[in-house]
Amino acid sequence: MKKLCITAGGTGGHVLPGIAVAEVWSERFGKEAVLFVGAQGIEQKLVPEHGFKLQSMKIGALNRVSWIRRWKTMFQLPWALLKAFVLLLRLKPDSVLGVGGYSSGPVLLMACFMKKIRLLSVHTAILEQNAIMGLTNRILARYVDTIFTCFELKDEKIQSKFLVTGNPLRTSIRVTQSKRENFHLFIFGGSQGAMGLNTLVLEALPFLASWNLKFTWTHQTGTRDYQRVWEAYQKFKWKVRVEPFIHDMASVYQVASLVICRAGSSTLSELASVGRASILVPLPTASDNHQYLNAKFFADQNASCLLSQTQENAKMLAEKIRFFYEHPQALEAMEKQVRKQYRPGASERIVDFLKS
């Protein structure tokens, strides 16, 4: 039995690709062959829900945070490295894969160190999901054996480590056929919601109402913003489904005509796999502006529309929705382009490479 340690956390965009890889690995070696290592993020909920074991460590961020938090993280780092050493020594994994999140740094650094001093015989790898490498992955890239990527990245010093695989997707997200009948708008801000995106959509509602457009909506708000968004929709007569969180995303994708969402790599991979037209609103505070770069890549391929999150863009958002509502042929053209961005079998390629 080959054992895999996956370190991932913080957001669904990090955890869910790790779970997708774990699902394929467990099909071949059993669920007991997979161990997740995370911090205190959404992995605490998602990993056990999918039936995998999770070990946690206290570790914070270093990038785009206050000096106080940086110092706190620096004090946590030695203990995180020590815990990673004990975990890896006990598990003796054949492969360690970092998918992003605060725990990736200590676990991968320790795995590389233990391999160097021959305490472990292990293949170390990271998955870079975005169009630009984040801080943790830029550090780890010097030491790991392989860097799986979703975009074509360029770096002469480590170019030989790059392997373009695409982004792993859960089997539950794959949509084989559209079931939409009428124009349906699907809005979501990621696994934890997005108040800025919600606000932009709510500010567009009066414009849409004045044009008397007839269509249905689904809006995933996030837990914190559910009540505010639900109350805003009550002023209008649309047929709207408002949910704090949607587990069965595939069923909503099936009926969606147009998706309004953030531009995280996992979200873009889902859009490509299900072939849905979208208006991408990148998170303005995303580290290294990676969501904007992700969205720009798709927009440059005519696979999406790119819209910045500003109050002035509320009317523009409404106008884009109206355009697609009135021009179904434009939707079909964008769907054709977005499907070209899909790289199927990413989980299988990663597993095949790691276990070889």
HELIX and SHEET records of a PDB file:
HELIX    1   1 GLY A   12  PHE A   29  1                                  18    
HELIX    2   2 LYS A   31  ALA A   33  5                                   3    
HELIX    3   3 GLU A   43  GLU A   49  1                                   7    
HELIX    4   4 TRP A   67  LEU A   91  1                                  25    
HELIX    5   5 SER A  104  LYS A  116  1                                  13    
HELIX    6   6 LEU A  135  LEU A  140  1                                   6    
HELIX    7   7 GLN A  159  LYS A  161  5                                   3    
HELIX    8   8 THR A  171  ILE A  173  5                                   3    
HELIX    9   9 MET A  195  SER A  210  1                                  16    
HELIX   10  10 THR A  223  ASP A  225  5                                   3    
HELIX   11  11 TYR A  226  TYR A  233  1                                   8    
HELIX   12  12 MET A  249  VAL A  255  1                                   7    
HELIX   13  13 SER A  265  VAL A  274  1                                  10    
HELIX   14  14 SER A  287  ASN A  289  5                                   3    
HELIX   15  15 HIS A  290  ASP A  300  1                                  11    
HELIX   16  16 GLN A  311  ASN A  313  5                                   3    
HELIX   17  17 ALA A  314  GLU A  326  1                                  13    
HELIX   18  18 PRO A  328  ARG A  339  1                                  12    
HELIX   19  19 ALA A  346  LYS A  355  1                                  10    
SHEET    1   A 7 LYS A  53  SER A  56  0                                        
SHEET    2   A 7 VAL A  34  GLY A  38  1                                        
SHEET    3   A 7 LEU A   4  ALA A   8  1                                        
SHEET    4   A 7 SER A  95  GLY A 100  1                                        
SHEET    5   A 7 HIS A 123  GLU A 128  1                                        
SHEET    6   A 7 THR A 146  THR A 149  1                                        
SHEET    7   A 7 PHE A 162  VAL A 164  1                                        
SHEET    1   B 6 LYS A 239  GLU A 243  0                                        
SHEET    2   B 6 THR A 216  GLN A 220  1                                        
SHEET    3   B 6 HIS A 184  PHE A 188  1                                        
SHEET    4   B 6 LEU A 258  CYS A 261  1                                        
SHEET    5   B 6 ALA A 277  LEU A 280  1                                        
SHEET    6   B 6 CYS A 305  LEU A 306  1                                        
END                                                                             
